[in-house]
Amino acid sequence: MQFDPHHLAALSAVLRRGSFEAAAGELSVTPSAISLRIKVPEHRVGTVPTRRGPHCSVTRSVRRAARAGLSLQPRPGTEIRKYQDPEIPMFAKEALNYTAIPLPDRADLSDDEMCSAAAAFHEQMRRRHTVRDYTDRPVPREVIETCLRTAGTAPSGANHQPWHFVAISNPAMKQRVRDEAEEEERRFYAGGAGDEWIKALEPIGTDADKPHLTTAPWLIVVFAQRWGTFEDGARFKNYYVPESVNIATGFLLAALHHAGLCTLTHTPNPMKFLNEALGRPASEKPTMIIAVGHPAEDATIPSVAKLKKPLEQISTFLE
Ligand SMILES: Cc1cc2nc3c(=O)[nH]c(=O)nc-3n(C[C@H](O)[C@H](O)[C@H](O)COP(=O)(O)O)c2cc1C
């Protein structure tokens, strides 16, 4: 029996978490009573030919079929294998083809579950505060690595991921960053910033002393990359660099907070000294130093930090 479009609905359910690639050929989908043949590739039944040879992804309809309990059976000569992330490095030119793969993970929450999840996350995030006084209690490198991985999942212009994070626990290097940052800060507070800026900082209570840069166990310096390089050394331009890097930085701050750590987003002005100190190329722009660690016993926050604009002020709904 040829594939019948009416079965698309029935086919809407298995292999939710997996996807398959099949060599060009025919697949048989075999529920108990009927046998459906799906020719591969064929757009009509939802297959997507890739641009890499004769392979094609078996997409939504077939995955859903599997979820509905239909069994997928390859015709003789049809190779089916579990889809795996390509092993080709990200910036090998050959990897940059359009290939659709099924959405790998879905949340599938009810409306009530979504409301609870949103509220729980808000409850957690509203407890985050910038902390300027740290203990020297160490933080395992593994925690920092995992949080950086989270940052690396951020969306970015054309998926170029134009960021680089330098994580520093080396005391001598932290001291160097502190010395150079404080030098910039002294210039900043001595008039470089201008009266209006200094006035705006008054309620925050900051000055040119930055002891957190040496007491916090980790400093993470965020760099924005104006361009990237393919494996063969050819350059490519990055797009929406500040937007992408700032989203990744937000992910990082949320991940660190979620891991029970405190942070300070520190922005000495200017920050160019960080390129040389940390050996990063001139094509990268340092955007922030994030101090990471545990709060000191007597850590305080400025009271104004609790004043967050209400929803009505930060949003408009058009329904
Ligand atoms: C881009 C940016 C730069 C910042 N630079 C500094 C800084 O150089 N020094 C500092 O003490 N705090 C800095 N902060 C922290 C802010 O002062 C802080 O986020 C704000 O007062 C709100 O407090 P909260 O983070 O506790 O909610 C910076 C924050 C951002 C987002």
The ligand as a Tripos MOL2 file, in Angstrom:
@<TRIPOS>MOLECULE
LIG
   31    33     1     0     0
SMALL
NO_CHARGES

@<TRIPOS>ATOM
      1 C1         27.1800   46.5140   31.8020 C.3       1 LIG1
      2 C2         27.3230   46.5960   33.2860 C.ar      1 LIG1
      3 C3         28.4530   47.1830   33.8270 C.ar      1 LIG1
      4 C4         28.6150   47.2400   35.1970 C.ar      1 LIG1
      5 N1         29.7720   47.7520   35.6920 N.ar      1 LIG1
      6 C5         29.9760   47.7220   37.0240 C.ar      1 LIG1
      7 C6         31.2280   48.1420   37.5590 C.ar      1 LIG1
      8 O1         32.1370   48.4930   36.8220 O.2       1 LIG1
      9 N2         31.3900   48.1120   38.9020 N.ar      1 LIG1
     10 C7         30.4140   47.6740   39.7350 C.ar      1 LIG1
     11 O2         30.6160   47.6670   40.9430 O.2       1 LIG1
     12 N3         29.2060   47.2680   39.2690 N.ar      1 LIG1
     13 C8         28.9810   47.2500   37.9280 C.ar      1 LIG1
     14 N4         27.7860   46.7960   37.4220 N.ar      1 LIG1
     15 C9         26.7640   46.2820   38.3330 C.3       1 LIG1
     16 C10        25.5950   47.2390   38.4830 C.3       1 LIG1
     17 O3         25.9640   48.3430   39.2790 O.3       1 LIG1
     18 C11        24.4280   46.4780   39.1050 C.3       1 LIG1
     19 O4         24.0290   45.4690   38.2120 O.3       1 LIG1
     20 C12        23.2410   47.3720   39.3780 C.3       1 LIG1
     21 O5         23.5720   48.3050   40.3850 O.3       1 LIG1
     22 C13        22.0150   46.5720   39.7980 C.3       1 LIG1
     23 O6         22.2980   45.7630   40.9220 O.3       1 LIG1
     24 P1         22.0600   44.1920   40.9060 P.3       1 LIG1
     25 O7         22.9760   43.6110   39.8920 O.co2     1 LIG1
     26 O8         22.3850   43.7680   42.3020 O.co2     1 LIG1
     27 O9         20.6390   43.9450   40.5490 O.co2     1 LIG1
     28 C14        27.6090   46.7420   36.0560 C.ar      1 LIG1
     29 C15        26.4740   46.1550   35.5000 C.ar      1 LIG1
     30 C16        26.3470   46.0660   34.1410 C.ar      1 LIG1
     31 C17        25.1400   45.3700   33.5630 C.3       1 LIG1
@<TRIPOS>BOND
     1     1     2 1
     2     2     3 ar
     3     2    30 ar
     4     3     4 ar
     5     4     5 ar
     6     4    28 ar
     7     5     6 ar
     8     6     7 ar
     9     6    13 1
    10     7     8 2
    11     7     9 ar
    12     9    10 ar
    13    10    11 2
    14    10    12 ar
    15    12    13 ar
    16    13    14 ar
    17    14    15 1
    18    14    28 ar
    19    15    16 1
    20    16    17 1
    21    16    18 1
    22    18    19 1
    23    18    20 1
    24    20    21 1
    25    20    22 1
    26    22    23 1
    27    23    24 1
    28    24    25 2
    29    24    26 1
    30    24    27 1
    31    28    29 ar
    32    29    30 ar
    33    30    31 1
@<TRIPOS>SUBSTRUCTURE
     1 LIG1         1 GROUP 0 **** ****
